[in-house]
Amino acid sequence: MTEAHTLETFLPLVDTDFTVQADGIEDVLRLVSATSLKARPAPEGQRAGFSLTFHGTRTDCMIANLIEITHPALDPFDIGLSPVGQLPEGAFQYEAVFN
């Protein structure tokens, strides 16, 4: 990661698409939520924890891994994604947690 992303980095990007590639698989992930993990501010000099929830388009699950993600508003960066469920239409939901 070339910059310290925060919750505020992603809030304006909710309902926009990101692209990921891993092991020859590509998916377009829609950022559906960006949520704070803590009720109080982080200590001085530390990033407050937050989570991102994405909805994919593929019905086959990408392996949970550290993968590169791209968005037109950001430089490409590595993100750890974990599948957290399947949507009614069969596509997968993923979560990334930043501490």
VMD Tcl script that draws the C-alpha trace (Angstrom):
set ca {
  {0.00 0.00 0.00}
  {1.54 3.27 -1.07}
  {-0.65 5.45 1.14}
  {-2.46 5.06 4.44}
  {-6.06 4.48 3.44}
  {-8.70 5.47 5.98}
  {-12.45 5.13 6.24}
  {-12.70 8.62 4.74}
  {-10.79 7.39 1.65}
  {-13.57 4.91 0.88}
  {-16.77 6.64 2.01}
  {-17.15 8.63 -1.25}
  {-16.47 5.41 -3.22}
  {-19.42 3.43 -1.82}
  {-21.61 2.20 -4.71}
  {-18.69 2.31 -7.17}
  {-16.78 -0.55 -8.80}
  {-13.29 -1.85 -8.09}
  {-11.42 -4.45 -10.17}
  {-9.43 -7.33 -8.69}
  {-7.31 -10.06 -10.26}
  {-5.99 -13.15 -8.52}
  {-4.66 -16.41 -9.91}
  {-5.94 -15.60 -13.40}
  {-9.41 -14.73 -12.12}
  {-10.80 -11.22 -12.55}
  {-13.87 -9.82 -10.84}
  {-15.57 -6.47 -10.55}
  {-16.43 -5.73 -6.94}
  {-19.04 -3.14 -5.97}
  {-18.19 -1.42 -2.68}
  {-21.49 -1.61 -0.77}
  {-20.39 -0.35 2.65}
  {-17.51 1.28 4.50}
  {-17.97 1.03 8.27}
  {-16.02 2.12 11.33}
  {-14.99 -0.69 13.68}
  {-14.68 1.46 16.78}
  {-16.99 3.81 18.60}
  {-14.19 6.17 19.61}
  {-11.31 7.79 17.71}
  {-8.02 5.97 17.28}
  {-5.08 6.99 19.49}
  {-2.86 9.75 18.14}
  {-0.83 8.55 15.15}
  {-2.89 5.40 14.56}
  {-5.48 4.69 11.91}
  {-8.99 3.98 13.15}
  {-10.15 0.47 12.24}
  {-12.77 0.03 9.54}
  {-14.22 -2.60 7.27}
  {-15.25 -2.64 3.63}
  {-17.92 -4.89 2.17}
  {-17.92 -5.71 -1.54}
  {-20.35 -7.61 -3.75}
  {-18.71 -9.51 -6.59}
  {-20.13 -10.56 -9.94}
  {-18.69 -14.08 -10.23}
  {-20.46 -17.18 -8.93}
  {-17.15 -18.95 -8.29}
  {-15.38 -17.75 -5.17}
  {-12.01 -16.07 -5.43}
  {-9.53 -17.49 -2.92}
  {-9.09 -15.31 0.16}
  {-5.77 -13.67 -0.39}
  {-3.83 -10.47 -0.51}
  {-4.55 -9.20 -4.02}
  {-4.19 -6.03 -6.01}
  {-7.32 -3.91 -6.34}
  {-7.83 -0.96 -8.64}
  {-10.24 1.97 -8.79}
  {-10.08 5.05 -11.04}
  {-9.91 7.37 -7.99}
  {-7.01 5.53 -6.26}
  {-3.59 4.18 -7.07}
  {-3.60 0.35 -7.24}
  {-3.00 -1.23 -3.83}
  {-2.97 -4.64 -2.17}
  {-5.97 -5.65 -0.10}
  {-6.79 -8.72 1.95}
  {-10.23 -9.99 0.97}
  {-12.18 -12.77 2.64}
  {-15.39 -14.30 1.29}
  {-18.17 -13.84 3.86}
  {-21.14 -15.29 2.02}
  {-23.03 -15.73 -1.19}
  {-25.68 -13.35 -2.47}
  {-29.12 -14.66 -3.54}
  {-28.12 -14.43 -7.23}
  {-25.03 -16.59 -6.51}
  {-22.28 -13.96 -6.57}
  {-19.97 -13.73 -3.57}
  {-19.72 -11.08 -0.88}
  {-16.24 -10.15 0.39}
  {-14.94 -8.21 3.37}
  {-11.68 -6.36 3.99}
  {-10.75 -5.27 7.51}
  {-8.27 -2.48 8.19}
  {-6.88 -2.21 11.74}
}
mol new
graphics top color blue
foreach p $ca { graphics top sphere $p radius 0.5 }
foreach p [lrange $ca 0 end-1] q [lrange $ca 1 end] { graphics top cylinder $p $q radius 0.2 }
display resetview
